[in-house]
Amino acid sequence: MNDTPVPASDVNRQVPLVVAQIIQKAMAKDPEERYQSADQLATDLQSALSGKAVKVTLPKQPQSLAEPD
């Protein structure tokens, strides 16, 4: 649960990049970075699957707790 999820397109190369980005946003650890409604998620998925351009704001990557060398 503490690890960043592997992008769907890394697991299955047939998943389009934009769909992988939508999934990544939906699974963001910070609730503020996730879709705020099912309607927003559905709109992006419908647009992506119909070939329309979708601008997905990806969640920030968690900062490492380790000190840099």
Jmol script that loads the backbone (N, CA, C; Angstrom):
load data "model"
ATOM      1  N   MET A   1       0.813  -1.206   0.000  1.00  0.00           N
ATOM      2  CA  MET A   1       0.000   0.000   0.000  1.00  0.00           C
ATOM      3  C   MET A   1       0.852   1.264   0.000  1.00  0.00           C
ATOM      4  N   ASN A   2       2.100   1.159   0.453  1.00  0.00           N
ATOM      5  CA  ASN A   2       2.949   2.342   0.502  1.00  0.00           C
ATOM      6  C   ASN A   2       3.707   2.582  -0.783  1.00  0.00           C
ATOM      7  N   ASP A   3       3.750   1.584  -1.656  1.00  0.00           N
ATOM      8  CA  ASP A   3       4.474   1.718  -2.911  1.00  0.00           C
ATOM      9  C   ASP A   3       3.629   2.462  -3.943  1.00  0.00           C
ATOM     10  N   THR A   4       4.316   3.168  -4.825  1.00  0.00           N
ATOM     11  CA  THR A   4       3.633   3.812  -5.932  1.00  0.00           C
ATOM     12  C   THR A   4       3.187   2.725  -6.914  1.00  0.00           C
ATOM     13  N   PRO A   5       1.926   2.741  -7.337  1.00  0.00           N
ATOM     14  CA  PRO A   5       1.450   1.702  -8.258  1.00  0.00           C
ATOM     15  C   PRO A   5       2.233   1.724  -9.576  1.00  0.00           C
ATOM     16  N   VAL A   6       2.435   0.554 -10.130  1.00  0.00           N
ATOM     17  CA  VAL A   6       3.077   0.423 -11.430  1.00  0.00           C
ATOM     18  C   VAL A   6       2.085   0.900 -12.488  1.00  0.00           C
ATOM     19  N   PRO A   7       2.518   1.743 -13.437  1.00  0.00           N
ATOM     20  CA  PRO A   7       1.599   2.195 -14.481  1.00  0.00           C
ATOM     21  C   PRO A   7       0.994   1.015 -15.253  1.00  0.00           C
ATOM     22  N   ALA A   8      -0.275   1.124 -15.568  1.00  0.00           N
ATOM     23  CA  ALA A   8      -0.978   0.048 -16.271  1.00  0.00           C
ATOM     24  C   ALA A   8      -0.308  -0.291 -17.590  1.00  0.00           C
ATOM     25  N   SER A   9       0.270   0.693 -18.257  1.00  0.00           N
ATOM     26  CA  SER A   9       0.932   0.439 -19.543  1.00  0.00           C
ATOM     27  C   SER A   9       2.239  -0.333 -19.369  1.00  0.00           C
ATOM     28  N   ASP A  10       2.804  -0.340 -18.162  1.00  0.00           N
ATOM     29  CA  ASP A  10       3.984  -1.165 -17.889  1.00  0.00           C
ATOM     30  C   ASP A  10       3.582  -2.622 -17.670  1.00  0.00           C
ATOM     31  N   VAL A  11       2.390  -2.822 -17.138  1.00  0.00           N
ATOM     32  CA  VAL A  11       1.886  -4.166 -16.882  1.00  0.00           C
ATOM     33  C   VAL A  11       1.362  -4.790 -18.171  1.00  0.00           C
ATOM     34  N   ASN A  12       0.682  -3.973 -18.980  1.00  0.00           N
ATOM     35  CA  ASN A  12       0.094  -4.442 -20.234  1.00  0.00           C
ATOM     36  C   ASN A  12       0.356  -3.384 -21.299  1.00  0.00           C
ATOM     37  N   ARG A  13       1.249  -3.671 -22.222  1.00  0.00           N
ATOM     38  CA  ARG A  13       1.647  -2.708 -23.257  1.00  0.00           C
ATOM     39  C   ARG A  13       0.489  -2.311 -24.182  1.00  0.00           C
ATOM     40  N   GLN A  14      -0.616  -3.047 -24.145  1.00  0.00           N
ATOM     41  CA  GLN A  14      -1.761  -2.717 -24.996  1.00  0.00           C
ATOM     42  C   GLN A  14      -2.628  -1.604 -24.403  1.00  0.00           C
ATOM     43  N   VAL A  15      -2.376  -1.245 -23.141  1.00  0.00           N
ATOM     44  CA  VAL A  15      -3.116  -0.151 -22.514  1.00  0.00           C
ATOM     45  C   VAL A  15      -2.563   1.155 -23.069  1.00  0.00           C
ATOM     46  N   PRO A  16      -3.396   1.973 -23.705  1.00  0.00           N
ATOM     47  CA  PRO A  16      -2.914   3.255 -24.232  1.00  0.00           C
ATOM     48  C   PRO A  16      -2.363   4.135 -23.109  1.00  0.00           C
ATOM     49  N   LEU A  17      -1.338   4.903 -23.423  1.00  0.00           N
ATOM     50  CA  LEU A  17      -0.692   5.763 -22.437  1.00  0.00           C
ATOM     51  C   LEU A  17      -1.702   6.663 -21.732  1.00  0.00           C
ATOM     52  N   VAL A  18      -2.613   7.281 -22.473  1.00  0.00           N
ATOM     53  CA  VAL A  18      -3.573   8.195 -21.852  1.00  0.00           C
ATOM     54  C   VAL A  18      -4.482   7.450 -20.874  1.00  0.00           C
ATOM     55  N   VAL A  19      -4.841   6.220 -21.178  1.00  0.00           N
ATOM     56  CA  VAL A  19      -5.670   5.437 -20.258  1.00  0.00           C
ATOM     57  C   VAL A  19      -4.849   5.093 -19.012  1.00  0.00           C
ATOM     58  N   ALA A  20      -3.579   4.763 -19.187  1.00  0.00           N
ATOM     59  CA  ALA A  20      -2.702   4.495 -18.048  1.00  0.00           C
ATOM     60  C   ALA A  20      -2.588   5.734 -17.157  1.00  0.00           C
ATOM     61  N   GLN A  21      -2.526   6.913 -17.767  1.00  0.00           N
ATOM     62  CA  GLN A  21      -2.446   8.152 -16.994  1.00  0.00           C
ATOM     63  C   GLN A  21      -3.736   8.400 -16.219  1.00  0.00           C
ATOM     64  N   ILE A  22      -4.868   8.103 -16.829  1.00  0.00           N
ATOM     65  CA  ILE A  22      -6.156   8.257 -16.150  1.00  0.00           C
ATOM     66  C   ILE A  22      -6.213   7.320 -14.943  1.00  0.00           C
ATOM     67  N   ILE A  23      -5.775   6.088 -15.131  1.00  0.00           N
ATOM     68  CA  ILE A  23      -5.753   5.118 -14.032  1.00  0.00           C
ATOM     69  C   ILE A  23      -4.822   5.598 -12.922  1.00  0.00           C
ATOM     70  N   GLN A  24      -3.656   6.107 -13.312  1.00  0.00           N
ATOM     71  CA  GLN A  24      -2.682   6.607 -12.333  1.00  0.00           C
ATOM     72  C   GLN A  24      -3.290   7.730 -11.499  1.00  0.00           C
ATOM     73  N   LYS A  25      -4.003   8.633 -12.151  1.00  0.00           N
ATOM     74  CA  LYS A  25      -4.646   9.730 -11.424  1.00  0.00           C
ATOM     75  C   LYS A  25      -5.734   9.194 -10.502  1.00  0.00           C
ATOM     76  N   ALA A  26      -6.503   8.242 -10.966  1.00  0.00           N
ATOM     77  CA  ALA A  26      -7.578   7.678 -10.152  1.00  0.00           C
ATOM     78  C   ALA A  26      -7.042   6.962  -8.912  1.00  0.00           C
ATOM     79  N   MET A  27      -5.803   6.461  -8.992  1.00  0.00           N
ATOM     80  CA  MET A  27      -5.201   5.711  -7.891  1.00  0.00           C
ATOM     81  C   MET A  27      -4.233   6.543  -7.051  1.00  0.00           C
ATOM     82  N   ALA A  28      -4.208   7.847  -7.256  1.00  0.00           N
ATOM     83  CA  ALA A  28      -3.275   8.712  -6.522  1.00  0.00           C
ATOM     84  C   ALA A  28      -3.429   8.535  -5.016  1.00  0.00           C
ATOM     85  N   LYS A  29      -2.305   8.556  -4.312  1.00  0.00           N
ATOM     86  CA  LYS A  29      -2.330   8.411  -2.858  1.00  0.00           C
ATOM     87  C   LYS A  29      -3.019   9.601  -2.189  1.00  0.00           C
ATOM     88  N   ASP A  30      -2.767  10.787  -2.678  1.00  0.00           N
ATOM     89  CA  ASP A  30      -3.367  11.995  -2.109  1.00  0.00           C
ATOM     90  C   ASP A  30      -4.767  12.167  -2.696  1.00  0.00           C
ATOM     91  N   PRO A  31      -5.802  12.129  -1.864  1.00  0.00           N
ATOM     92  CA  PRO A  31      -7.170  12.266  -2.374  1.00  0.00           C
ATOM     93  C   PRO A  31      -7.410  13.540  -3.190  1.00  0.00           C
ATOM     94  N   GLU A  32      -6.664  14.596  -2.876  1.00  0.00           N
ATOM     95  CA  GLU A  32      -6.818  15.854  -3.619  1.00  0.00           C
ATOM     96  C   GLU A  32      -6.334  15.735  -5.052  1.00  0.00           C
ATOM     97  N   GLU A  33      -5.455  14.770  -5.325  1.00  0.00           N
ATOM     98  CA  GLU A  33      -4.917  14.590  -6.679  1.00  0.00           C
ATOM     99  C   GLU A  33      -5.753  13.621  -7.510  1.00  0.00           C
ATOM    100  N   ARG A  34      -6.710  12.941  -6.885  1.00  0.00           N
ATOM    101  CA  ARG A  34      -7.581  12.002  -7.597  1.00  0.00           C
ATOM    102  C   ARG A  34      -8.708  12.758  -8.286  1.00  0.00           C
ATOM    103  N   TYR A  35      -9.437  12.033  -9.133  1.00  0.00           N
ATOM    104  CA  TYR A  35     -10.656  12.607  -9.705  1.00  0.00           C
ATOM    105  C   TYR A  35     -11.595  12.926  -8.553  1.00  0.00           C
ATOM    106  N   GLN A  36     -12.238  14.063  -8.628  1.00  0.00           N
ATOM    107  CA  GLN A  36     -13.115  14.489  -7.549  1.00  0.00           C
ATOM    108  C   GLN A  36     -14.541  13.976  -7.710  1.00  0.00           C
ATOM    109  N   SER A  37     -14.819  13.384  -8.864  1.00  0.00           N
ATOM    110  CA  SER A  37     -16.136  12.770  -9.062  1.00  0.00           C
ATOM    111  C   SER A  37     -16.029  11.659 -10.095  1.00  0.00           C
ATOM    112  N   ALA A  38     -16.965  10.742 -10.022  1.00  0.00           N
ATOM    113  CA  ALA A  38     -17.020   9.663 -11.009  1.00  0.00           C
ATOM    114  C   ALA A  38     -17.313  10.234 -12.394  1.00  0.00           C
ATOM    115  N   ASP A  39     -18.054  11.324 -12.446  1.00  0.00           N
ATOM    116  CA  ASP A  39     -18.360  11.958 -13.734  1.00  0.00           C
ATOM    117  C   ASP A  39     -17.090  12.459 -14.420  1.00  0.00           C
ATOM    118  N   GLN A  40     -16.174  13.054 -13.652  1.00  0.00           N
ATOM    119  CA  GLN A  40     -14.910  13.523 -14.230  1.00  0.00           C
ATOM    120  C   GLN A  40     -14.102  12.356 -14.786  1.00  0.00           C
ATOM    121  N   LEU A  41     -14.038  11.275 -14.029  1.00  0.00           N
ATOM    122  CA  LEU A  41     -13.320  10.084 -14.470  1.00  0.00           C
ATOM    123  C   LEU A  41     -13.964   9.515 -15.729  1.00  0.00           C
ATOM    124  N   ALA A  42     -15.270   9.401 -15.728  1.00  0.00           N
ATOM    125  CA  ALA A  42     -15.979   8.854 -16.885  1.00  0.00           C
ATOM    126  C   ALA A  42     -15.787   9.715 -18.126  1.00  0.00           C
ATOM    127  N   THR A  43     -15.813  11.023 -17.963  1.00  0.00           N
ATOM    128  CA  THR A  43     -15.623  11.936 -19.091  1.00  0.00           C
ATOM    129  C   THR A  43     -14.247  11.744 -19.716  1.00  0.00           C
ATOM    130  N   ASP A  44     -13.203  11.676 -18.875  1.00  0.00           N
ATOM    131  CA  ASP A  44     -11.851  11.472 -19.402  1.00  0.00           C
ATOM    132  C   ASP A  44     -11.721  10.115 -20.085  1.00  0.00           C
ATOM    133  N   LEU A  45     -12.277   9.065 -19.472  1.00  0.00           N
ATOM    134  CA  LEU A  45     -12.204   7.735 -20.094  1.00  0.00           C
ATOM    135  C   LEU A  45     -12.935   7.691 -21.426  1.00  0.00           C
ATOM    136  N   GLN A  46     -14.139   8.266 -21.477  1.00  0.00           N
ATOM    137  CA  GLN A  46     -14.901   8.284 -22.724  1.00  0.00           C
ATOM    138  C   GLN A  46     -14.154   9.052 -23.805  1.00  0.00           C
ATOM    139  N   SER A  47     -13.576  10.177 -23.448  1.00  0.00           N
ATOM    140  CA  SER A  47     -12.811  10.969 -24.417  1.00  0.00           C
ATOM    141  C   SER A  47     -11.599  10.203 -24.921  1.00  0.00           C
ATOM    142  N   ALA A  48     -10.863   9.596 -23.998  1.00  0.00           N
ATOM    143  CA  ALA A  48      -9.656   8.856 -24.372  1.00  0.00           C
ATOM    144  C   ALA A  48      -9.993   7.676 -25.274  1.00  0.00           C
ATOM    145  N   LEU A  49     -11.023   6.939 -24.930  1.00  0.00           N
ATOM    146  CA  LEU A  49     -11.378   5.753 -25.701  1.00  0.00           C
ATOM    147  C   LEU A  49     -11.996   6.089 -27.053  1.00  0.00           C
ATOM    148  N   SER A  50     -12.493   7.318 -27.211  1.00  0.00           N
ATOM    149  CA  SER A  50     -13.032   7.732 -28.502  1.00  0.00           C
ATOM    150  C   SER A  50     -11.994   8.477 -29.339  1.00  0.00           C
ATOM    151  N   GLY A  51     -10.756   8.570 -28.821  1.00  0.00           N
ATOM    152  CA  GLY A  51      -9.675   9.176 -29.592  1.00  0.00           C
ATOM    153  C   GLY A  51      -9.529  10.678 -29.424  1.00  0.00           C
ATOM    154  N   LYS A  52     -10.312  11.265 -28.554  1.00  0.00           N
ATOM    155  CA  LYS A  52     -10.207  12.711 -28.311  1.00  0.00           C
ATOM    156  C   LYS A  52      -9.026  12.987 -27.380  1.00  0.00           C
ATOM    157  N   ALA A  53      -8.483  14.188 -27.499  1.00  0.00           N
ATOM    158  CA  ALA A  53      -7.375  14.588 -26.632  1.00  0.00           C
ATOM    159  C   ALA A  53      -7.868  14.755 -25.203  1.00  0.00           C
ATOM    160  N   VAL A  54      -7.063  14.272 -24.261  1.00  0.00           N
ATOM    161  CA  VAL A  54      -7.382  14.382 -22.841  1.00  0.00           C
ATOM    162  C   VAL A  54      -6.150  14.909 -22.136  1.00  0.00           C
ATOM    163  N   LYS A  55      -6.332  15.948 -21.332  1.00  0.00           N
ATOM    164  CA  LYS A  55      -5.224  16.488 -20.539  1.00  0.00           C
ATOM    165  C   LYS A  55      -5.383  15.960 -19.119  1.00  0.00           C
ATOM    166  N   VAL A  56      -4.482  15.067 -18.727  1.00  0.00           N
ATOM    167  CA  VAL A  56      -4.532  14.457 -17.408  1.00  0.00           C
ATOM    168  C   VAL A  56      -3.422  15.052 -16.543  1.00  0.00           C
ATOM    169  N   THR A  57      -3.800  15.595 -15.396  1.00  0.00           N
ATOM    170  CA  THR A  57      -2.808  16.091 -14.449  1.00  0.00           C
ATOM    171  C   THR A  57      -2.394  14.924 -13.576  1.00  0.00           C
ATOM    172  N   LEU A  58      -1.155  14.483 -13.753  1.00  0.00           N
ATOM    173  CA  LEU A  58      -0.668  13.324 -13.016  1.00  0.00           C
ATOM    174  C   LEU A  58      -0.341  13.688 -11.571  1.00  0.00           C
ATOM    175  N   PRO A  59      -0.515  12.716 -10.669  1.00  0.00           N
ATOM    176  CA  PRO A  59      -0.171  12.984  -9.266  1.00  0.00           C
ATOM    177  C   PRO A  59       1.333  13.183  -9.109  1.00  0.00           C
ATOM    178  N   LYS A  60       1.695  13.945  -8.087  1.00  0.00           N
ATOM    179  CA  LYS A  60       3.108  14.146  -7.777  1.00  0.00           C
ATOM    180  C   LYS A  60       3.691  12.837  -7.277  1.00  0.00           C
ATOM    181  N   GLN A  61       4.955  12.602  -7.591  1.00  0.00           N
ATOM    182  CA  GLN A  61       5.636  11.418  -7.094  1.00  0.00           C
ATOM    183  C   GLN A  61       5.998  11.656  -5.627  1.00  0.00           C
ATOM    184  N   PRO A  62       5.819  10.649  -4.771  1.00  0.00           N
ATOM    185  CA  PRO A  62       6.179  10.838  -3.368  1.00  0.00           C
ATOM    186  C   PRO A  62       7.676  11.075  -3.222  1.00  0.00           C
ATOM    187  N   GLN A  63       8.024  11.918  -2.291  1.00  0.00           N
ATOM    188  CA  GLN A  63       9.428  12.215  -2.031  1.00  0.00           C
ATOM    189  C   GLN A  63      10.052  11.069  -1.249  1.00  0.00           C
ATOM    190  N   SER A  64      11.249  10.720  -1.595  1.00  0.00           N
ATOM    191  CA  SER A  64      11.977   9.675  -0.884  1.00  0.00           C
ATOM    192  C   SER A  64      12.344  10.186   0.511  1.00  0.00           C
ATOM    193  N   LEU A  65      12.296   9.279   1.480  1.00  0.00           N
ATOM    194  CA  LEU A  65      12.697   9.643   2.841  1.00  0.00           C
ATOM    195  C   LEU A  65      14.190   9.562   3.038  1.00  0.00           C
ATOM    196  N   ALA A  66      14.871   8.936   2.084  1.00  0.00           N
ATOM    197  CA  ALA A  66      16.317   8.780   2.199  1.00  0.00           C
ATOM    198  C   ALA A  66      17.017  10.095   1.855  1.00  0.00           C
ATOM    199  N   GLU A  67      18.115  10.315   2.542  1.00  0.00           N
ATOM    200  CA  GLU A  67      18.926  11.503   2.268  1.00  0.00           C
ATOM    201  C   GLU A  67      19.711  11.286   0.987  1.00  0.00           C
ATOM    202  N   PRO A  68      19.841  12.303   0.141  1.00  0.00           N
ATOM    203  CA  PRO A  68      20.663  12.150  -1.073  1.00  0.00           C
ATOM    204  C   PRO A  68      22.119  11.956  -0.691  1.00  0.00           C
ATOM    205  N   ASP A  69      22.840  11.193  -1.529  1.00  0.00           N
ATOM    206  CA  ASP A  69      24.276  10.938  -1.270  1.00  0.00           C
ATOM    207  C   ASP A  69      25.099  12.167  -1.543  1.00  0.00           C
TER     208      ASP A  69
END
end "model"
wireframe off; spacefill off
backbone 0.3
color backbone group
